[in-house]
Amino acid sequence: MIARTDAPRTVLPALTGARILAVPAVMALILAGPNHDSAYTAAAIVFAVAAITDFADGYLARRWAVTTKLGSFLDTTADKLLATGALIALVDVDRASPWLAAIIIGRELLILGLRGVVAADGVVFPPSIWGKLKTNIQFVAIVRWGGQLGPFYFDEWVMIAAAAITVLSAVEYLKRFSSALR
């Protein structure tokens, strides 16, 4: 049993690490999917479990009042790796729009760079409500569920919404930290 005082030092990095380790597994399962429908199901399950670790990580960090610059950076980097890895694989198997994936991945790289610039100045870069919403909507959009609504599947409509919220969150971050860009 982990002592309560040791829990943040062991549990939180383990949750972040699990998310990072899930990326190649999710990608491999998605890429195997066209030949094996069960691989898509397995990819969705692994992805969902990895996404849940993000929620657990954030909840526990707030509950234990343990936040560090490194932990915050690694947590958001793990989220970006998980989402972008899944998107790249989904584009490869024609399950996601390359245009929407480019918007989402481009934003992730832009904000990751901005985080680095801000962190170099010793400034804390807390996530905004738009950033949190963006992550949640992206996670929902990546897993195919529901039937077709008009010309698209439900997850494709959610991906369009995810791309729009992704752009809005980028604008919000760029405005908030514009002084770091000067």
Secondary structure as UniProt FT lines:
FT   TURN            4..6
FT   HELIX           7..32
FT   HELIX           33..35
FT   HELIX           37..63
FT   TURN            64..65
FT   HELIX           69..92
FT   TURN            93..94
FT   HELIX           98..120
FT   TURN            121..122
FT   HELIX           129..142
FT   STRAND          148..149
FT   TURN            150..151
FT   STRAND          152..153
FT   HELIX           154..176
FT   HELIX           178..181
//
